Amino acid sequence: MAPKENSRTGRLEPTRSSLVDALRANASNVRRYMVTTTALGLVQGTLNALALVVLAVPGAFLWGLLSFVCSYIPNVGYLIAIVPPVVFGFLEGGWSTAISVIVVYTLVNAVVQGAIQTRLVSNAVALSQTITFVSVMFWSVIMGPIGALLAIPLTFLVRTILVDSDPRSRWWRPLLGDLAATRALMTREAAERKAGRRARKRPPIPVPPTAPPTIQTG
């Protein structure tokens, strides 16, 4: 299957090299995003399930599985995953258990998704929080729950085709949340300005006087 895909991209590359490069970068970044999200989702689901077992919440492993699945849904997934264990925790142990579930889920989500996942995949799929939230809502309406799970890869694919593949449209990337290129450009411009200031402050190099030409007489 891979040779066929390579041959197709090879046929496109002479005429649409920007599109081919953008699609290759998209495949690599989405693969990195999915692998990282899956691994951290397993960690998050396991930690939540173990905490629910300690708190004696009914269906702990089921809610841990729900937490793992909802880890693919940015922003909204955390809210979806926390509701059932909070309700069952309240019915089983009262407000103390419900509040404990909220505290545990909030801490685990803040560490796993807020700190670790953001650091690992922020450069892979650079989308702003607003674009991410709107994409989840949009693809959920179009494709249902599957659309919510695949909202980030689908939105990144659309951005790759419409923005990244066209050099004239890449100025949209900072507006969509990709600030890496903007930071690189600002760094380069700052270095050029600094080099220009140094060049202006540097004293001119004196030119040694040239000796007058000697005239040989025969």
C-alpha positions as CSV (number, residue, x, y, z in Angstrom):
1,M,0.0,0.0,0.0
2,A,2.9,2.4,0.8
3,P,4.5,2.0,-2.7
4,K,1.2,3.0,-4.3
5,E,0.8,6.0,-2.1
6,N,4.4,7.0,-2.9
7,S,3.8,6.7,-6.6
8,R,0.8,8.9,-6.4
9,T,2.6,11.6,-4.5
10,G,5.5,11.2,-6.9
11,R,3.2,11.9,-9.8
12,L,1.8,15.0,-8.1
13,E,5.2,16.3,-6.9
14,P,6.4,17.9,-10.2
15,T,3.2,20.0,-10.5
16,R,2.0,20.4,-6.9
17,S,5.1,20.2,-4.8
18,S,3.6,22.5,-2.1
19,L,0.6,20.2,-1.8
20,V,2.7,17.1,-1.6
21,D,5.0,18.6,1.1
22,A,2.0,19.8,3.1
23,L,0.3,16.4,2.9
24,R,3.5,14.6,4.0
25,A,3.8,17.0,7.0
26,N,0.1,16.5,7.8
27,A,0.5,12.7,7.9
28,S,3.6,12.9,10.2
29,N,2.0,15.4,12.5
30,V,-1.4,13.7,12.7
31,R,0.4,10.3,13.4
32,R,2.4,12.0,16.2
33,Y,-0.8,13.5,17.6
34,M,-2.8,10.3,17.6
35,V,0.0,8.2,19.1
36,T,0.6,10.7,21.9
37,T,-3.1,11.2,22.6
38,T,-3.7,7.4,22.7
39,A,-0.8,6.9,25.2
40,L,-1.8,9.8,27.4
41,G,-5.4,8.8,27.2
42,L,-4.6,5.3,28.5
43,V,-2.7,6.9,31.4
44,Q,-5.5,9.3,32.1
45,G,-8.2,6.6,32.0
46,T,-6.1,4.3,34.2
47,L,-5.5,7.0,36.9
48,N,-9.2,8.0,36.9
49,A,-10.3,4.4,37.2
50,L,-8.0,3.6,40.1
51,A,-9.1,6.8,41.9
52,L,-12.7,5.8,41.4
53,V,-12.0,2.4,42.8
54,V,-10.5,4.0,45.9
55,L,-13.5,6.3,46.3
56,A,-15.8,3.2,45.9
57,V,-17.7,4.7,42.9
58,P,-19.8,2.1,41.1
59,G,-18.6,1.3,37.5
60,A,-15.1,2.6,38.1
61,F,-13.5,0.8,35.2
62,L,-16.3,1.7,32.8
63,W,-15.9,5.4,33.6
64,G,-12.1,5.0,33.2
65,L,-12.8,3.6,29.7
66,L,-15.1,6.6,29.0
67,S,-12.3,8.9,30.2
68,F,-9.9,7.3,27.7
69,V,-12.3,7.6,24.8
70,C,-13.2,11.2,25.7
71,S,-9.5,12.1,25.7
72,Y,-9.7,12.3,21.9
73,I,-12.3,15.1,22.2
74,P,-10.5,18.4,23.1
75,N,-12.1,20.8,25.6
76,V,-15.5,19.1,25.7
77,G,-14.3,15.5,26.3
78,Y,-13.3,16.3,29.9
79,L,-16.8,17.6,30.7
80,I,-18.5,14.5,29.1
81,A,-16.2,12.1,31.0
82,I,-16.7,13.6,34.4
83,V,-20.5,13.8,34.6
84,P,-21.3,10.0,35.1
85,P,-18.8,9.3,37.9
86,V,-19.8,12.5,39.7
87,V,-23.5,11.5,39.6
88,F,-22.8,7.9,40.7
89,G,-20.3,9.2,43.3
90,F,-23.0,11.5,44.8
91,L,-25.6,8.7,44.8
92,E,-23.1,6.3,46.5
93,G,-21.3,8.5,49.0
94,G,-22.9,11.9,49.0
95,W,-21.3,15.3,48.3
96,S,-17.9,14.4,49.7
97,T,-17.4,11.6,47.2
98,A,-18.8,13.8,44.3
99,I,-16.4,16.6,45.2
100,S,-13.5,14.1,45.5
101,V,-14.2,12.8,42.0
102,I,-14.2,16.4,40.6
103,V,-10.9,17.2,42.3
104,V,-9.2,14.0,41.1
105,Y,-10.5,14.4,37.5
106,T,-9.4,18.0,37.4
107,L,-5.9,17.3,38.7
108,V,-5.4,14.4,36.3
109,N,-6.7,16.4,33.4
110,A,-4.6,19.4,34.2
111,V,-1.4,17.3,34.5
112,V,-1.9,14.9,31.6
113,Q,-3.7,17.0,29.0
114,G,-2.9,20.5,30.2
115,A,0.8,20.1,30.9
116,I,2.2,17.0,29.2
117,Q,0.1,16.7,26.1
118,T,0.3,20.4,25.3
119,R,4.0,20.2,25.5
120,L,4.3,17.1,23.3
121,V,1.9,17.9,20.5
122,S,1.6,21.7,20.5
123,N,3.9,21.9,17.5
124,A,2.4,18.9,15.7
125,V,-1.2,20.2,15.5
126,A,-1.1,23.9,16.0
127,L,-4.8,25.0,16.2
128,S,-6.1,27.7,18.5
129,Q,-8.5,26.9,21.3
130,T,-11.3,28.7,19.5
131,I,-10.7,26.8,16.2
132,T,-10.5,23.5,18.2
133,F,-13.8,24.1,20.0
134,V,-15.6,25.2,16.8
135,S,-14.2,22.2,15.0
136,V,-15.5,19.8,17.6
137,M,-19.0,21.3,17.3
138,F,-18.9,21.4,13.5
139,W,-17.8,17.8,13.0
140,S,-20.1,16.5,15.7
141,V,-23.0,18.0,13.7
142,I,-21.8,16.6,10.4
143,M,-20.6,13.1,11.5
144,G,-22.0,12.6,15.1
145,P,-19.8,11.1,17.8
146,I,-17.2,9.9,15.3
147,G,-16.8,13.5,14.1
148,A,-16.1,14.7,17.7
149,L,-13.4,12.0,18.1
150,L,-11.8,12.9,14.7
151,A,-12.3,16.6,14.9
152,I,-8.7,17.6,15.2
153,P,-7.3,15.3,12.4
154,L,-10.1,16.4,10.0
155,T,-9.7,20.1,10.8
156,F,-5.9,19.8,10.3
157,L,-6.4,18.0,7.0
158,V,-8.7,20.9,5.8
159,R,-6.1,23.4,6.9
160,T,-3.4,21.5,5.1
161,I,-5.3,21.5,1.8
162,L,-6.6,25.0,1.9
163,V,-3.8,26.9,3.7
164,D,-0.5,25.0,4.1
165,S,-0.4,23.8,0.5
166,D,-0.7,27.3,-1.0
167,P,2.2,29.6,-0.2
168,R,-0.1,32.6,-0.9
169,S,-2.4,31.5,1.9
170,R,0.1,30.7,4.6
171,W,-0.3,34.1,6.2
172,W,-3.6,32.6,7.6
173,R,-1.6,30.2,9.8
174,P,-1.0,32.5,12.7
175,L,-4.7,33.3,12.8
176,L,-5.5,29.6,13.0
177,G,-3.1,29.1,15.9
178,D,0.2,28.2,14.3
179,L,2.6,30.7,15.8
180,A,5.8,28.8,15.1
181,A,6.4,30.5,11.8
182,T,5.5,33.9,13.2
183,R,8.0,33.4,16.1
184,A,10.7,32.3,13.6
185,L,10.1,35.3,11.4
186,M,10.2,37.7,14.4
187,T,13.4,36.1,15.6
188,R,15.0,36.5,12.2
189,E,13.9,40.1,11.9
190,A,15.2,40.9,15.4
191,A,18.6,39.3,14.5
192,E,18.8,41.3,11.3
193,R,18.0,44.6,13.2
194,K,20.6,43.7,15.8
195,A,23.2,43.0,13.1
196,G,22.3,46.3,11.4
197,R,22.8,48.3,14.6
198,R,26.1,46.6,15.2
199,A,27.2,47.4,11.7
200,R,26.3,51.1,12.1
201,K,28.2,51.3,15.5
202,R,31.3,49.6,14.1
203,P,34.0,52.2,13.2
204,P,35.0,52.3,9.5
205,I,38.1,50.4,8.6
206,P,40.9,52.8,7.6
207,V,42.1,52.3,4.1
208,P,46.0,52.5,3.9
209,P,47.3,55.1,1.5
210,T,48.5,53.8,-1.8
211,A,52.0,54.7,-2.9
212,P,52.2,56.8,-6.1
213,P,53.3,54.8,-9.1
214,T,56.9,55.0,-10.0
215,I,57.9,56.0,-13.4
216,Q,60.8,54.0,-14.9
217,T,63.0,55.8,-17.3
218,G,65.0,54.0,-19.8
